[in-house]
Amino acid sequence: MTEITQLLNTIKYQLKQQAKTYRDVADALNLSEASIKRMFSQRSDAPISLDRIVEISHFLGFSLAELAQEASLAQEKLSTLTPLQEKELVADHQLLLVAVCAINHWSMQDILETYALSEPSCLKKLLKLDQLGLITLLPGNRIRLNISRDFDWLPQGPIKTYFKKEGLPEFLDAHFHQSKENFIFTHGMLTEAAAMKLQTEMRQLKRRFAELHAESLQSPLKKRDGMGLLMAMRPWEPEAFSKLRKQQIK
């Protein structure tokens, strides 16, 4: 990958982060949207110059040096935290809230406008997340995520244990009858091969959810809703049925 390609990929990522479009870039540079698209496609008939990259960097609030640093760090993202790091988040509900907001690409201003946190308190939490390595706090209190696109909480780790204990009962305690709600439960008997196939399809659905989440970042925060998607599968029989089974002789 060339350095120019790395810079352009970083710019595209930042455009999504800031919910900006090619049209916004075109307006800022006084060019047509088609010209911007040609430059980003790196077509030979419309090469992008370093001066243009500098202009777009400034439009996004970065110096060229900062953009280059973003590009160089793109390959050094976290896919998980350590158990100790997750434990620190769980121990402080405000810190966990700010972490979840940051992971969902909220700005500091978004957090302050939505939750009853003071600016000094929010800044203190962001600095803690910076110390943990989850984010880098940039000038102007801009948040740079240090996580990869496949980032996830640790299996059986403190975060998932917390949400299973505290969040799952609350999540399921609903009628699921609103337009944005859906509850599907089914039961059957599968072979091991069929169960493995279904697990593969569940992982594909999880990836699709992540893709739609990334697409939605282009819309303003007010047009996005926090959504929980629960997928679960395990060998299971209602306890009332199990009690009626004949004792197995070993």
Phi, psi and omega in degrees: 000128180286163180296322179297317179297320177298317179296317181294320178296323178292320177298315179300318179296317180293326176300316177295319180302319185263009178056041178251152184245172175299327178298319178297318179296316180301316180296320181293326182263001181059045178234171176279155178297324179298322179296319179296316180298321179295319179297317181288337178280351180058039175291146183295334181275357180215061181294145179267133181270163178296325178299320178295319179298320177298315180299316180292323177301313179296324177299326180273358179089019180241149165278166178298323180296318179295320179295319178297322178294319177302317181295320182289333180273353185299332182269001185242047183266152179279137174262338175210167169261172175277160176304321180295319179296316178297322180297322178295323179293315182296329183288346183225103185298325178292321178295319178296319178300311181295324178296314180296320177298315180297317179298331178268017172068032173280148172272168177299321179296321177301316181296315182293327180283342185256323185244155183278065175243138175284159180299315178299321180294316179296318180297321179298320179292320179295321178295325177293319178295325175296317179296324179284346179091001181289324179225169165239125180273115184267169176308143182079015181059031174282145185255124173249120179286139178250032182244151179279169181292337179261021179303140177209157174288156183295135173301130181062015180278179183302321182292309181294326176295319179297312182291329177293319182281315186263322188268326185298312178302320179294319181297318184279346181278067180210160180275344179052051179240358179283166185297330182262009182246150177204137179226118180235124176227133179218161182220141178197186179238121185241151169285167178299321180295318179294321179296320179295321179296319180293323177297322177298317179293327176294320177295324177295321178294321177299317178296321179295321176301317179295322178295317180293325175299315180296319178297322184290342180297342180285346180265152178301154182303323183295342180263005180245139177246143173293127182237137175251130177240119181250124174235127183214139177208133176199158173301128188202146173214137178307139183303325179298327177286317182301324181294340181268355180291146175290144179295132179277130179272122181264000000 
